[in-house]
Amino acid sequence: MTVREQTEANEYLLLSPYAAHAAESAGRQTPLSPCDLRTVYQRDRDRIIHCKAFRRLKFKTQVFLSPEGDHYRTRLTHTLEVAQVARTLARSLRLNEDLTEAIALGHDLGHTPFGHIGERTLDHLLEDGFRHNEQSLRVVDCLERDGHGLNLTAEVRNGILCHSGPRLPETLEGECVRRADRIAYLNHDLDDALRAGILKPFELPGDCLRVLGQTHGERINTMITDIIQESAGRPAIQMSSRVQGAMDGLREFMFERVYRDGWRDPEEARCDTLLRHLFEYYCAHPVEMPEEFVMIGYRDGIERSVADFLSCMTDRYATRAFSRLFMPSAFPAF
């Protein structure tokens, strides 16, 4: 037996009957010869880690735009925290940890510069709208590897698409990532908001904290432990009503005081203006985009190709592009 075949055999011995087994994957859009060492899900994880979109996440905003401190989350650190939480859930529930990790690492590859601010701007500009989960799937299907895509398995692609939005994932591993995404961003955004002084500890909702815990670690542990206790041996990933209610209450508090509050309105307006100007400019001058996006324009239309180009930008790339195109350079010395 190859190493891969041994791993696949071990999955049948060790995993839950509700887990996704690598040997039973629905496969890829373009078939590949099996790897002797890695299962299909391990191979997907490696393809995502080594792609350009994954590396760009380190320069994309999570919540705080261009923070001065070194310890604020970026889209990359968020992704790693989601992967850690999701893997803990999958391991404890005897689900496929490799599939879970691959979905988690790829779930935010389509996020725009400036976080959800950029997503909202592109959603307004495109006739069909813009949603980062759909763009993440587009990245792995169409944009990576010079337009050839990463050719991932159906289970990973479904998990990436359904990590947010109305559709639920088809696998429990995808459900783990969907839950882990909410656990991670709720807790680390709260941590960052406290660090930035946007929130004070005494302002946090006491009724929620009495259930979830007083510290960052306690809250994450409560949420994870509750899911494991409520989901073990069942074909669903779920929380108890008590912990779910406290989590929902904390989420409502975060939307009111952090996500929708006016503390960053001036920055949001600047980011919105920047992306709108770039969108209009490249729609009028598409040949100034990299060749791969020019070719997308021929196939899918100019606005779609410009949206792809802008969503691939990091915060600093978008800022530099705007400065180069719209900010006058210094007059030469006489």
C-alpha positions in Angstrom: 0.0 0.0 0.0 1.1 3.5 -0.7 1.2 6.1 2.2 -2.0 7.6 0.8 -3.8 4.3 0.6 -2.8 3.6 4.2 -4.1 7.0 5.3 -7.4 6.4 3.5 -7.7 3.0 5.1 -7.1 4.5 8.6 -9.9 7.0 7.9 -12.4 4.2 7.7 -11.1 2.8 11.0 -10.8 6.1 13.0 -13.3 8.6 11.7 -17.0 9.0 12.5 -19.5 7.5 10.2 -20.6 11.0 9.5 -17.2 12.1 8.3 -16.1 12.7 4.7 -13.7 10.1 3.5 -10.9 11.1 1.1 -11.4 7.9 -0.9 -15.0 8.8 -1.5 -14.5 12.3 -2.7 -16.7 13.5 -5.6 -13.5 14.4 -7.3 -12.1 17.4 -9.3 -13.4 19.2 -12.3 -10.2 18.0 -14.1 -9.2 14.5 -13.0 -5.6 14.1 -11.6 -3.5 11.0 -11.1 -3.5 10.0 -7.4 -0.6 11.1 -5.3 1.3 8.3 -3.5 1.8 10.4 -0.4 -1.2 12.6 0.1 -5.0 12.2 0.1 -7.0 14.5 -2.2 -7.8 16.8 0.8 -4.2 17.0 1.9 -3.3 17.9 -1.7 -5.9 20.6 -1.7 -4.6 22.1 1.5 -1.1 22.2 0.0 -2.3 23.8 -3.2 -4.1 26.6 -1.2 -1.1 27.3 1.1 1.2 27.7 -1.9 -1.1 29.9 -4.0 -0.5 33.7 -4.4 -3.9 34.6 -3.0 -3.1 33.0 0.3 0.1 35.0 0.6 -1.7 38.2 -0.1 -3.9 37.7 2.9 -1.2 39.1 5.2 -1.6 42.5 3.7 -5.5 42.6 3.8 -7.5 44.2 6.5 -9.6 42.2 9.0 -11.3 45.1 10.9 -8.8 47.8 11.7 -7.4 49.7 8.8 -3.6 50.3 8.8 -3.3 49.8 12.6 -0.2 51.2 14.2 0.3 48.3 16.6 1.9 45.0 15.6 -0.7 42.7 17.3 -3.9 43.5 15.4 -5.3 40.7 13.2 -5.0 40.7 9.5 -7.0 38.5 7.1 -4.2 35.9 7.2 -4.1 35.7 11.0 -7.9 35.4 11.0 -7.6 32.5 8.5 -5.1 30.7 10.7 -7.3 31.2 13.8 -10.3 29.8 11.9 -8.2 26.8 10.8 -7.1 26.2 14.4 -10.7 26.3 15.8 -12.1 24.2 13.0 -9.4 21.6 13.3 -10.1 21.3 17.0 -13.8 20.8 16.3 -13.1 18.2 13.6 -10.5 16.3 15.6 -12.8 16.1 18.7 -15.8 15.0 16.6 -13.7 12.4 14.6 -14.3 14.2 11.3 -11.8 14.6 8.5 -9.3 17.1 9.7 -7.5 17.5 6.4 -10.7 18.5 4.6 -11.6 20.9 7.4 -8.2 22.5 7.2 -8.3 22.9 3.4 -11.7 24.6 3.6 -10.6 26.9 6.4 -7.4 28.0 4.7 -9.3 28.8 1.5 -12.4 30.4 2.8 -11.4 34.0 2.6 -9.1 34.0 -0.5 -11.7 36.2 -2.3 -11.8 39.0 0.3 -11.2 42.5 -1.0 -8.7 45.1 0.3 -10.0 47.0 3.3 -12.1 44.1 4.5 -15.9 44.3 4.4 -15.6 48.0 3.4 -14.2 46.9 0.1 -16.7 44.1 -0.3 -19.6 46.5 0.3 -18.2 49.0 -2.3 -17.8 46.3 -5.0 -21.3 45.0 -4.1 -22.7 48.4 -5.0 -20.7 48.8 -8.2 -21.4 45.4 -9.8 -24.8 44.8 -11.3 -24.9 41.2 -10.0 -23.4 42.2 -6.6 -20.2 41.0 -5.0 -19.9 38.5 -2.1 -16.6 37.4 -0.8 -17.5 33.7 -0.4 -18.4 33.5 -4.1 -15.3 35.4 -5.0 -13.2 33.0 -2.9 -14.6 30.1 -5.0 -13.8 32.2 -8.2 -10.2 32.6 -7.0 -9.6 28.9 -6.7 -11.6 28.0 -9.8 -10.6 30.7 -12.3 -8.0 33.2 -11.1 -5.2 31.3 -9.6 -2.4 29.8 -11.7 -2.8 32.3 -14.6 -6.5 31.5 -15.0 -6.2 27.7 -14.7 -7.4 27.6 -11.1 -6.3 25.2 -8.4 -8.6 22.4 -9.5 -9.8 21.5 -6.0 -12.1 18.8 -4.9 -15.9 19.3 -4.9 -16.0 19.1 -1.1 -13.4 21.8 -0.5 -15.1 24.0 -3.1 -18.5 23.6 -1.5 -17.1 24.4 1.9 -15.4 27.6 0.7 -18.6 28.7 -1.0 -20.9 27.9 1.9 -18.8 29.2 4.8 -21.1 32.2 4.8 -24.4 33.1 3.2 -27.7 31.3 3.2 -26.5 27.9 1.9 -25.2 25.4 4.4 -22.2 23.2 3.5 -22.8 19.7 2.4 -20.2 18.2 4.8 -19.9 18.4 8.5 -16.3 19.5 7.9 -17.7 22.5 6.1 -20.1 23.1 9.0 -17.1 23.1 11.4 -15.4 25.9 9.3 -18.7 27.9 9.2 -18.9 27.7 13.0 -15.2 28.3 13.5 -15.3 31.5 11.3 -17.9 33.0 13.6 -16.2 31.9 16.8 -12.8 33.3 15.5 -13.9 36.7 14.2 -16.3 37.4 17.1 -13.6 36.8 19.7 -10.6 38.3 18.0 -12.4 41.4 16.8 -13.5 41.9 20.4 -9.9 41.5 21.5 -8.7 44.0 18.9 -11.4 46.5 19.8 -10.4 46.4 23.4 -6.7 46.8 22.4 -7.6 49.8 20.3 -9.7 51.4 23.0 -12.9 51.3 21.0 -14.4 49.3 23.8 -13.7 49.2 27.5 -13.9 46.0 29.5 -16.7 47.4 31.7 -18.9 48.1 28.6 -19.1 44.4 27.5 -22.5 42.8 28.0 -22.4 41.1 31.4 -25.2 38.6 30.7 -23.3 37.2 27.7 -19.9 37.1 29.5 -21.5 35.2 32.5 -22.3 32.4 30.1 -19.3 32.6 27.8 -16.5 33.7 30.1 -14.6 36.8 31.2 -11.4 36.3 29.1 -10.7 35.7 25.4 -9.5 32.2 26.1 -12.5 31.3 28.3 -15.0 32.5 25.7 -13.4 30.5 22.8 -13.1 27.4 25.1 -16.8 27.7 26.1 -18.0 27.9 22.5 -15.8 25.0 21.2 -16.6 22.7 24.2 -20.3 23.4 23.8 -20.3 22.5 20.1 -18.4 19.3 20.8 -20.8 18.3 23.6 -23.9 19.0 21.5 -22.6 17.5 18.3 -20.8 14.3 19.3 -22.2 11.3 17.6 -24.8 13.3 15.7 -25.0 14.2 12.0 -25.1 17.9 12.7 -22.9 20.6 14.1 -24.8 22.6 16.7 -24.7 24.6 20.0 -26.8 24.5 23.1 -29.5 27.2 23.2 -27.9 28.8 26.2 -24.5 29.3 24.6 -25.9 30.1 21.2 -28.1 32.8 22.8 -25.1 34.3 24.6 -23.0 34.2 21.4 -25.8 35.8 19.4 -26.1 38.5 22.1 -22.4 39.2 21.9 -22.5 39.3 18.1 -25.3 41.9 18.2 -23.3 44.0 20.7 -20.3 43.8 18.3 -22.3 44.9 15.3 -23.8 47.8 17.3 -20.5 49.0 18.9 -17.8 48.0 16.5 -18.9 46.9 13.0 -21.6 49.5 12.4 -20.6 52.3 14.8 -19.4 55.6 13.4 -15.9 55.5 14.9 -14.3 54.7 11.5 -16.6 56.6 9.1 -13.9 58.9 7.8 -11.6 56.0 7.0 -14.5 54.0 5.4 -15.4 57.0 3.2 -11.8 57.3 2.0 -11.6 53.5 1.2 -14.9 53.6 -0.6 -13.8 56.7 -2.7 -10.4 55.0 -3.5 -12.0 51.8 -4.8 -14.7 53.6 -6.7 -12.1 55.7 -8.5 -10.0 52.7 -9.3 -13.0 50.8 -10.6 -14.0 53.6 -12.9 -10.5 54.1 -14.1 -9.8 50.5 -15.0 -13.2 50.1 -16.6 -12.2 53.0 -18.9 -8.6 51.8 -19.3 -8.8 48.0 -19.1 -5.5 47.4 -21.0 -3.6 48.9 -18.1 -4.5 45.9 -16.0 -2.2 42.9 -16.0 -2.7 40.7 -19.0 -4.5 37.9 -17.1 -7.3 40.3 -16.2 -7.4 41.8 -19.7 -8.1 38.3 -20.9 -10.9 37.8 -18.3 -12.4 41.0 -19.7 -12.8 39.4 -23.1 -14.4 36.3 -21.6 -16.5 37.7 -18.8 -16.8 41.4 -19.4 -14.8 44.4 -18.3 -16.6 45.1 -15.0 -16.2 41.5 -13.9 -12.5 41.6 -14.8 -12.0 44.9 -13.0 -13.7 43.5 -9.9 -11.4 40.5 -10.0 -8.4 42.8 -10.3 -9.5 45.0 -7.4 -10.5 42.2 -5.1 -7.0 40.6 -5.6 -5.3 43.8 -4.4 -3.9 44.1 -1.0 -4.6 47.3 1.0 -1.2 48.8 0.2 -1.3 47.8 -3.5 -4.7 49.6 -3.8 -3.4 52.6 -2.0 -0.3 52.8 -4.2 -2.3 52.4 -7.4 -4.6 55.2 -6.4 -1.6 57.5 -5.5 0.0 56.7 -8.8 -3.1 57.4 -10.9 -4.7 60.3 -9.1 -2.1 62.1 -6.9 0.1 64.6 -8.7 3.8 64.0 -8.5 6.1 66.8 -7.3 7.0 69.4 -9.9 10.5 69.0 -11.2 13.2 71.4 -10.0 14.0 74.2 -12.4 
